[in-house]
Amino acid sequence: MFDKILIANRGEIALRVMRACRELGIHTVAVHSTADEEAMHVRLADESVCIGPPPARDSYLNIPAIVAACEITGAEAVHPGYGFLSEDARFAEILEEHKIKFIGPSSAHIRIMGDKIEAKRTAKELGIPVVPGSEGGINDIREARRTAGDIGYPVLIKATAGGGGRGMKVAHTETDLENAIQTAQAEAKAAFGNGDVYLEKYLERPRHIEIQVLGDGQGNAVHLGERDCSLQRRHQKVWEEAHSPALNAAQREAIGGRVARAMQKLGYEGVGTVEFLYENGEFYFIEMNTRLQVEHPVTEMLTGLDLVQEQIRIASGAQLKYEQSDIVFSGHAIECRINAENPTTFAPSPGRVDNVHVPGGLGVRIDSALYAGYRIPPYYDSLIGKLIVFGKSRTECLMRLRRALGEYVIEGVETTIPLFQQLVAEPDIIDGHYDIHWLEKYLINNT
């Protein structure tokens, strides 16, 4: 086991990793920008190192500064959290060159799954169902027209690199196709430095279902069930729950087992999430995230496993200590992502937090780095907390969530708590009848 881990992240996820380390008896090193000098993860770490000015490219994405922080403090391993450098294959390679363990999968697996075309090709080879589409990138409009004709309209144009909905456009007819491709290419080039795109069949009303997996890189892997992440705004997840209201136990085990066997064959190390679109009883692979997910607490609530501790144990060389039959699911869990944003316009709302009161009670968990007097900087993602609620049934979970949202107070900045207070009372949400387009339609109709 490691003696000291550097956490190459900030905010609630840095705190989450720190807590897992403390329970394993591991010393922690926090890194921070000058804007985060008073952040909670800096205050609670055993050691801290300033790695640069506020812009992420000069601090949390500054690989030489992070490596130097490891060498200064004697950290043996780096936990990247999510975002920033968590899926940067070159970062993992550089750490390896400096004899520092990257807590995550191999750089080869990060690189494969970071390229959407290669990820799709690999998934298909591993027996994972994929969305019908082009075999590779689209190089000219004639090729695009032929491929779209074979797939059938509407088609989705997607960037081969990146995510978050950038470089993604829908063409409903051949007339739309050329403009959609050009727009997607331009967006992808601006966002990721790579303008390559490919085509997929556009599904009209799918759900977004993801399978959590855990592998030890030694040929052992299990799945930890699914999460339903269909409530999204601009392709960004807002609300996640498990189990999905759309699946039964047989469907869960079928797709989960298929993914676990694929990860065994791949020799995957650490946690990962294989994401699907689900429509009319069929699953279609869209991507794999080779890191811890924002919504991982939902799975922890259902399984009782600490996914961060499992990451650390596996990275230290331990074999997976679970077989699939050891994984037992219990109850229902929902996570709401609390952002410092206007709940109607979604404009960012950085600033000083005057007061915080978090909900409590049985089955309520808050992952947040806020405290009264903390000043939310304007330089980073607006996620400031996650409210995770557990119940013996989905009905109990929803009632507990409604109660917890009513108790949650953050004063001084605007937050998305009022939006969730509305959603939890919506009949479609209560009944579990929603897809990936539901939330945006709701927001349009209620603005």
N, C-alpha and C positions, 0 to 999 in steps of 0.2 A: 504494500500500500504506500501511497505517496505521503511525504511529510509536509509538503507545502505546495499549494496550487495557486496560480495566478488566474484571476477572473477577468477576462478581456471583454468586459461589457459594463453596463451601467444600469441604474434604475432597479425595478422590481426583480428582473431576472438575475442581476448580480447578487441581490439579497437572497434570492431563492437558492442559488448555488452555494452561497456562503453558509447558509443554514445546514445544507446537506453535508458540507465539509466539516462543520463544527460537530455534527452528530457522529461523524466518522473519526473524530480526533485529529483532523487535518488543519494545519495553519493556512490562513488565507492572505493573499495579496490583492488589494484593489488597485486598479489603474483609473485615472480620471483626467479630464480636461480641466482647464482653469475655471470653466463655468460650473463644474461639479465639485468644487472644493468642499462645499457644505452638504453634499449629498449623503444620504443615509448609508449607502454601501461603503463610502469612504470612512465614515465615522465608526462603523462596526467591524471593519476588517482589522486583522492583526497588524498589517502593514499597508501603506499606500504609497503610490508613486504617481506624480503628475507626468503625463506623457504628451502634453501639448496644449495649444489654444482651443477655443470652443469648436471650430468647424471639425466635423467628424473625420474628414480626410487628413487633418493635421494631428489627430489624437487617437480616436478609437479605431481608425483605419490605418494608423501609422505603424506598420509592421516593424521597422527598425527600433522604434521607441518601445514597443511591447517586448521585443526580444531583449533589449537592453534592460528593461525592468525585471525580466526573469533572471538575467545574469547578475544584476545588482543584489537581488533579494534571495537568490538561490532557489527559486521556484523550479520544481521538477516537471511540472505539467501545466498546461493552459486549458481552462474551460472557456469556450467562446460564447456560451449562451445561445441566443438566436439573433439574427440580423448581423450587422457589421461584418466580421470576418468568419462567421460560423460555417459558411459554405465556400470558402476561398481555398481552393486546392493548393495554390502556391504558398499560402500562409502555413498550411499543414506541412508542406515539404520543407519550408525554411526552418520550422521548429524542429523537425526531424534532423536536419543538417546540424542543428545546434544541440542535439541530444536532449531535446525537450519534448515531452509527450503531448501530442494534441489529443484532447479528450473528445473523440469522435471517430468516424470511419476513416479508412485510408484515403490518401489524396487521390488515388485512382478512382475510387468509388464516388468521391465528391465530384471529380471532373466528369465522369460518365453521366451522373444524374443531374449535373448542372447544365448540360447541353440537352435541350428538350428533344431534339431529333435522336441523339444517341441514347437518351434515356428511354424513349419509346421503342427503339430498336432492341435495346437490352431487355426491356420488360417483355416484349413479344417473344424473344428467345427463351426467357425464363418461364413462359407459360402464363403470363398475366394478360388478361384481355385488354385490348387497346381500342381507341377511337379510330374508325376508318379515316385514312388521310394519306397525304403524300409520304413517300418513303424517305425523302430527304428535303433539303431546302429547295425553294422555288426560285429558278434562275431567270425565267422570262415569262411574259404574259401568255404566250402560246402554250407553254407547258402548264401554266396555271389553269388555263381554260380547259385543257384536256383532263387534268386531274379533278377539277371541280365538276366537270361533266360526269366523270366516273363516280365520284362520291355522291353527287346530287346536292342541289341547293336546298337551304342556305349552307354556306361554308364559313368556317372561322379561320382568319389569318392570324397566326401567332408568331411572336419573336422566338428564335431558338435559344436566346439567352434571357436571363432576368425573369421577372414576374410582376405581380401586383396589378395586372391588367394593362400595363404599358406595352405598346407594340401589338395590340390585339384589336382586330376589327372584324365585323360581320359583313359578308356580301350575300344579299338575298337573291340576286340575279347576276347573269353574266355582265350586264351593263354596269353593275356596282363594282365588279371584281377589280379592275385595274386601279381605280382610285383608292379602293380599300387597301390593296397591296402597297401602293406607293405611300399612303399615310402611315400604315403599320411599319414599313421599312424606315421611314423618317423618324418616327417615335422611338423605335428600337435603337437606331443609330445614336440618337440624342441621349437616350437613357442608359444604354449599356455599352456604347462604342462598337456595337455589332448590329448591322442592319439586316441580317439574314432572317427570313421568315419561312414558315411552312403552312400547309393547309390541313384542316381537319373538318370532319362533318360537324355541323352546328346542331346541337341537341336543343330542342325547343323548351322543354320544362324539366330539366334534370335536377336532381339533388346532388350536393357535394358531400361525398362520403369518403372518409379517410381511415386507413387501417394503421394502428400503431404497432410497430415491430421492435423486437429486441434481439440482437444477435451478439455472439461473443467473438466472431472472427475465426472460430475454430470448428466451424461446421454445425453449430447449434443455434437455433433461432425459434422464437415463439411469437405469436401475435397476442396483443392485449386488447382485442376488440376494436370496434369502430367508434368514430365520432361523426356526428352530423354537423357540418359547417355551412349549411345552405343559406343561412341568413347573412347576406353580404351586401356591402355598398361599394360600388366601383371595384369589384373583385377583391375587396378586403373583408375578411371575416369580422363579424360583429358579435355573434352569439353562437356558441358551440354546445352540443349536448351529446350525451351517451346514456343509454343506447339510442340509435336513430329510431324515430317513430315509424319509419318506413320499412324497417327490416325485422324479420323474425329470427329466432335462434338458429334455425337451419341455414338461412342465408348468410348470417354472420359467420358461422363456423366454416361454411363452404369458401367464402371469399377470404376469410382470415387464414384458413389453412393453406390456401393456394399461395397467398403472399408469404407466409412463413416458410413454406417449402422453397419458394424462389429465393428468399434471403439465405437459407441454408446453402443452396446451390451456389449463390454468389459469394458466400463466405463473408457476409456483411458483419461489421463490428460496431456495436453501440446501438443507440436508439435511432429510429428512422420512421418516416411516415409516408406511406404509399397512398396517393390521392386519386380518387375516381370521380367521374360523373356517373350517376345512377338514374336510369330511366327505363320504364316498362320491364322491370325485373332484370335488366342487364347492367353490368359494371364495365366502365371504360376507363382505363388508365390515362391520367393526364400528366402526372409528375410525381417525383419522389423528393421529399425534403430530407437531407442527410444531416439532421440536427434535431435538437430539442424544439418542440413546437410551443408557441405561446399558450396553446390550449391543453398542454400536457396535464394540468391538474385535474381535468375532467376524468381522464383515465386513472389517475392516482386515486381518486375518490371511489371509483368502482372496483378497483383491484386491490387497494391497500399497499401497492408497491410505490417506493420512492424512485422515480425514474432517474433522477440526477445521481443518487447514490449508486444505482445500477450502472450508469455511464462510467462513474469513477472506478468502480470495482472491475469492470470489464477492461477499461483502459490500463489498469494496473496489472493485467494479465490473467485475471481470474476467469474460470469457465462459467458459463451460464448455469445457475443453480436450480433452474426451473425447467420442467417439462411442460408440454401444453396442458396436460391433465391437472397440473398444479395451479393453473390460472383460473381463479373463480371470480365471476362477476356478481356484484350485488347492488341492487337499487338503481337509482337514476341520478345523473349529475348534469348541471347546466353552468356554463361560464358566460358572464357578460364582461366585455372589454370596456372599461371605463376610460374615456379619453378626455383630455382637457380641450374640449371643443364646444362651440355653440350647438345645442342639440337639434336645431332646425337647419341652420346654414352650414354647419360643420366647419366653420372658420376656427382655426387654432386659437386657444385662449391661454397663452403663457402668463405668468405673473406670480404674485405672492399668494400663498395659501394661508388664509387667516385662521381657519379652524377646520379640524377633521374629526368626525365621529364615525367610526366604522361599526357595522352591525355585528352581532355575535349570536351565541346560542348554538344549539345542537345542529350539526350539519352545515355550518357556515364557515367559509374560509376566505380570507382577504390576502391577496398577494399584491403588495404595494410598498413603495418607498417614500410615501408622503408623510409629512409631519407639519404641525402648525408652525408657520414662520418660514417654511421652505419656499424658495422662489423657483418655479418651473421655468427652465431656460427655453428660449425659442428655437434652439438649434437642432433639436432631435425629434423623434417620433412623439406624438401627443398621447400615447398610452401612459396612464398614470396609475392604473390599478386594475385588478381583476377580481370580480366577485364570483366565487364558485360556491354553489349550493348543492347539497346532497339530500335525497329523500328515499324512502323505501320504495316509492312508486313515482311515476312521472307527475301524477296529480299532487302528491305531497310535496314534491320538489318545486313545482310551480307555485304552490301556496307559500312555501318557505321563501322562495325567491321574491315574491310580492312583498312579504313582510320585511325581508332584509333590505330591499330597495327603499322601502319607506323609512328605514332607520339610517340609511347611509347619507351623511352630510359632509360636503366639501364646500367651504365658503372661501370667497376671494377670487375664484376663477369659475368660468362656466364649464360644465361637464355634460356628458351624455347620459347621466342617470335619469333625467326626465324621459328620454326616449325609451329606455327599458321599462320604465313605469307604465308607459303606454302599451308597449309590445306585450307585456305579460298579461294584459287584460284583453288582448285581441282574440276573437274566436278561432281564427285560423291557427294562431300560435298555440292556443290551449288544446286544439284538436290535433296539432302536429301536421296540418295541411299547408305546407309551404315548399317552395323550390328556390333556386338561386336567384330568380328574378322577383320574388315576392316583396322583399324589403324596398327595393327601388321603386316599384309600383306603389307601394304603401306611402312612401315619402312624397312621391309626386302628388298623390291624391289627398294628402293631408298637409300640404304646404300652403 
